[in-house]
Amino acid sequence: MLNERSLAVHQDCSDCPIRHRAVCARCETDELQRLEEIKYYRRYEAGSHVIWSGDRMDFVGSVVSGIATLTQTMEDGRTQMVGLLLPSDFVGRPGRDTAAYDVVATTDIVMCCFRKKPFEDMMVRTPHIAQRLLEMTLDELDAAREWMLVLGRKTAREKIASLLSIIARRDATLNMRGTEGQIVFDLPLTREAMADYLGLTLETVSRQISALRKDGVIELEGKRHVTIPDMGRLMEEAGDDADGGLLI
């Protein structure tokens, strides 16, 4: 079975769950039609590589569903997770021929891909697409700077709470909110991956998750199914203000 598959089912842009957050958020009907002509969908199974660092990129696109990691490998083979790709995040860089990072699917993911050269041409003809991509890039830069604070100055408990709040806020925008203001989602990272991403030991991650559960900050069913009863309290535990934080 292949890890990458082109999707036979075609999704209309007007019905797309990331329509108002993705790079095409400001596109008019005729512009969406032009994007339709250069787009296709791909699905990747959990654990598979979406992109290898150094590979030639013949597409750019957006994550429609699922989560992937950005990983960098050092010369001696050590790897470091340097970022997360969540639904609506953009993959690839117009004007760059090769990929800078490995992109690995942590869950099954679906991507809306655009053939790279036609997309670059459309950016020239449609300035607000380029403007939207610039805004998303600047948001990503802000998030990276905030993440430096998480890794450098926050306690282990605050780091765990920060990561949970990032995923919760983003997932809540995609209709994963529970009843009565609760937010419910499946944690896309193993505890080993969380430890790697946060610069903590596996034991510390497990201990802090257990403490957050014991204190009622989160509810946990199994290892991955998370309920957040009070988002404000989680944000306080993360050391962030109520309107938020680390990622847009």
C-alpha positions as CSV (number, residue, x, y, z in Angstrom):
1,M,0.0,0.0,0.0
2,L,1.4,3.4,-0.9
3,N,1.9,6.0,1.8
4,E,0.8,8.8,-0.6
5,R,-2.3,8.7,-2.7
6,S,-4.0,11.1,-5.0
7,L,-7.6,11.6,-4.0
8,A,-10.3,10.7,-6.5
9,V,-12.9,12.7,-4.6
10,H,-12.9,16.4,-5.6
11,Q,-13.9,19.0,-3.0
12,D,-15.3,22.2,-4.1
13,C,-13.5,25.3,-2.7
14,S,-16.7,26.7,-1.3
15,D,-17.2,23.7,0.9
16,C,-13.6,23.5,2.1
17,P,-13.2,23.4,5.9
18,I,-10.2,25.7,5.8
19,R,-11.6,28.0,3.2
20,H,-11.5,31.2,5.4
21,R,-8.1,30.5,6.9
22,A,-6.0,29.3,4.0
23,V,-4.0,31.2,1.4
24,C,-7.1,31.4,-0.7
25,A,-9.2,33.1,2.0
26,R,-9.8,36.4,0.1
27,C,-10.3,34.9,-3.4
28,E,-13.3,35.8,-5.4
29,T,-15.3,33.3,-7.4
30,D,-13.4,33.7,-10.6
31,E,-10.1,33.4,-8.7
32,L,-11.2,30.2,-7.0
33,Q,-12.1,28.8,-10.4
34,R,-8.5,29.5,-11.6
35,L,-7.2,27.7,-8.5
36,E,-9.5,24.8,-9.2
37,E,-7.7,24.4,-12.5
38,I,-4.3,23.9,-10.9
39,K,-5.2,22.1,-7.7
40,Y,-5.3,18.4,-6.7
41,Y,-5.6,16.5,-3.4
42,R,-3.1,14.1,-1.8
43,R,-3.6,11.9,1.2
44,Y,-0.6,10.7,3.3
45,E,-0.8,8.0,6.0
46,A,0.4,8.6,9.5
47,G,4.1,8.2,9.8
48,S,4.9,8.7,6.1
49,H,7.1,11.5,4.6
50,V,5.2,14.2,2.8
51,I,8.4,16.0,1.8
52,W,12.1,15.1,2.2
53,S,14.6,17.9,2.9
54,G,16.5,18.8,-0.2
55,D,13.9,17.4,-2.6
56,R,12.8,19.4,-5.5
57,M,9.3,20.9,-4.9
58,D,6.9,20.7,-7.8
59,F,3.9,21.8,-5.6
60,V,2.8,24.1,-2.8
61,G,-0.4,23.7,-0.8
62,S,-2.3,23.7,2.4
63,V,-3.0,21.1,5.0
64,V,-6.8,20.4,4.9
65,S,-7.0,17.9,7.7
66,G,-4.6,16.2,10.0
67,I,-1.2,17.3,11.4
68,A,2.4,17.0,10.3
69,T,5.7,17.9,11.8
70,L,8.6,19.9,10.4
71,T,11.9,18.1,11.2
72,Q,15.5,19.0,10.5
73,T,18.3,16.4,10.5
74,M,21.9,17.1,11.5
75,E,24.9,15.7,9.8
76,D,25.4,13.1,12.4
77,G,21.8,11.8,12.0
78,R,20.2,13.5,15.0
79,T,16.8,15.0,14.3
80,Q,14.9,17.8,15.8
81,M,11.3,18.7,15.4
82,V,11.2,22.4,14.6
83,G,7.5,23.0,14.0
84,L,4.0,21.7,13.5
85,L,1.7,22.0,10.4
86,L,-1.9,22.2,11.4
87,P,-5.0,22.6,9.2
88,S,-4.8,25.7,6.9
89,D,-1.0,25.9,7.3
90,F,0.9,26.5,4.0
91,V,3.5,24.0,2.8
92,G,6.3,25.0,0.4
93,R,7.8,28.3,-0.6
94,P,7.2,30.0,-3.9
95,G,10.4,31.0,-5.5
96,R,12.4,28.2,-3.8
97,D,13.1,25.0,-5.8
98,T,13.9,22.6,-3.0
99,A,12.5,21.8,0.5
100,A,14.2,23.1,3.6
101,Y,12.8,20.5,6.0
102,D,11.4,17.1,6.2
103,V,7.6,17.1,6.6
104,V,6.2,14.0,8.3
105,A,2.6,13.1,8.8
106,T,1.9,12.5,12.4
107,T,-1.8,11.6,11.6
108,D,-3.4,10.7,8.3
109,I,-3.4,14.0,6.5
110,V,-5.1,15.5,3.4
111,M,-3.4,18.3,1.5
112,C,-4.8,20.6,-1.1
113,C,-1.9,21.0,-3.6
114,F,-1.3,23.5,-6.3
115,R,1.1,23.0,-9.2
116,K,4.0,25.3,-8.2
117,K,4.7,27.3,-11.4
118,P,1.0,28.1,-12.2
119,F,0.5,29.1,-8.5
120,E,3.6,31.4,-8.7
121,D,2.2,33.0,-11.9
122,M,-1.2,33.5,-10.2
123,M,0.5,35.2,-7.2
124,V,1.8,37.8,-9.7
125,R,-1.6,38.3,-11.3
126,T,-3.5,38.3,-8.0
127,P,-1.8,40.5,-5.4
128,H,-4.1,39.6,-2.5
129,I,-3.0,36.0,-2.7
130,A,0.6,37.1,-2.2
131,Q,-0.5,39.5,0.5
132,R,-2.4,36.7,2.3
133,L,0.7,34.4,2.1
134,L,2.8,37.2,3.5
135,E,0.4,37.6,6.4
136,M,0.5,33.9,7.1
137,T,4.3,34.0,6.9
138,L,4.5,36.8,9.4
139,D,2.1,35.0,11.7
140,E,4.4,32.0,11.5
141,L,7.4,34.2,12.4
142,D,5.6,35.6,15.4
143,A,4.7,32.1,16.5
144,A,8.4,31.0,16.2
145,R,9.5,33.9,18.3
146,E,6.9,33.1,20.9
147,W,8.0,29.5,20.8
148,M,11.5,30.6,21.7
149,L,10.0,31.9,25.0
150,V,8.2,28.6,25.6
151,L,11.4,26.6,25.2
152,G,13.7,29.0,26.9
153,R,11.9,30.4,29.9
154,K,8.7,28.5,30.7
155,T,8.5,25.7,33.2
156,A,7.8,22.1,32.2
157,R,4.1,22.4,33.2
158,E,3.8,25.7,31.2
159,K,5.4,24.1,28.2
160,I,2.9,21.2,28.2
161,A,-0.1,23.6,28.7
162,S,1.2,25.8,26.0
163,L,1.4,23.0,23.4
164,L,-2.1,21.8,24.4
165,S,-3.5,25.3,24.1
166,I,-2.0,25.7,20.6
167,I,-3.6,22.6,19.3
168,A,-6.9,23.3,21.1
169,R,-7.3,26.8,19.7
170,R,-6.5,25.7,16.2
171,D,-8.8,22.6,16.3
172,A,-11.6,24.6,17.8
173,T,-11.8,26.8,14.7
174,L,-12.4,23.6,12.7
175,N,-15.5,22.5,14.6
176,M,-13.8,20.3,17.1
177,R,-15.4,22.1,20.1
178,G,-17.3,20.1,22.6
179,T,-20.5,20.8,24.4
180,E,-20.9,23.7,26.8
181,G,-17.8,25.5,25.8
182,Q,-15.5,22.5,26.2
183,I,-12.9,21.8,23.5
184,V,-12.3,18.2,22.6
185,F,-9.6,16.8,20.3
186,D,-7.3,13.9,19.7
187,L,-3.7,14.7,20.6
188,P,-1.7,14.2,17.4
189,L,1.7,13.7,19.0
190,T,3.0,10.8,21.0
191,R,4.4,11.7,24.4
192,E,7.9,10.9,22.9
193,A,7.3,13.4,20.1
194,M,6.1,16.0,22.7
195,A,9.2,15.5,24.7
196,D,11.4,16.0,21.6
197,Y,9.5,19.1,20.5
198,L,9.5,20.7,24.0
199,G,13.1,19.7,25.1
200,L,11.8,17.6,28.0
201,T,12.3,14.0,29.0
202,L,9.5,11.5,28.4
203,E,9.1,11.0,32.1
204,T,8.6,14.8,32.6
205,V,6.0,15.0,29.9
206,S,4.0,12.0,31.4
207,R,4.3,13.4,34.9
208,Q,3.1,16.9,33.9
209,I,0.2,15.6,31.8
210,S,-0.9,13.5,34.8
211,A,-0.7,16.5,37.0
212,L,-2.8,18.7,34.7
213,R,-5.4,15.9,34.6
214,K,-5.3,15.5,38.4
215,D,-5.8,19.2,38.9
216,G,-8.8,19.2,36.5
217,V,-7.1,21.4,33.8
218,I,-7.6,18.6,31.2
219,E,-9.6,15.4,31.0
220,L,-7.9,12.5,29.3
221,E,-9.5,9.3,27.9
222,G,-6.8,6.9,26.9
223,K,-3.5,8.6,26.0
224,R,-4.7,10.9,23.2
225,H,-8.4,11.9,23.6
226,V,-8.3,15.3,25.4
227,T,-11.1,17.4,26.8
228,I,-10.4,20.9,28.0
229,P,-13.3,22.0,30.3
230,D,-12.1,25.6,30.7
231,M,-9.9,27.1,28.0
232,G,-9.2,30.2,30.1
233,R,-7.7,28.0,32.9
234,L,-5.5,26.2,30.4
235,M,-4.2,29.5,29.1
236,E,-3.4,30.6,32.7
237,E,-1.5,27.4,33.2
238,A,0.4,28.1,30.0
239,G,1.3,31.6,31.3
240,D,-0.6,33.3,28.4
241,D,-3.4,35.8,28.5
242,A,-6.9,34.8,27.6
243,D,-6.9,36.2,24.1
244,G,-4.1,34.2,23.4
245,G,-1.0,33.5,22.4
246,L,1.5,31.5,20.9
247,L,-0.1,30.8,17.5
248,I,-2.6,32.5,15.4
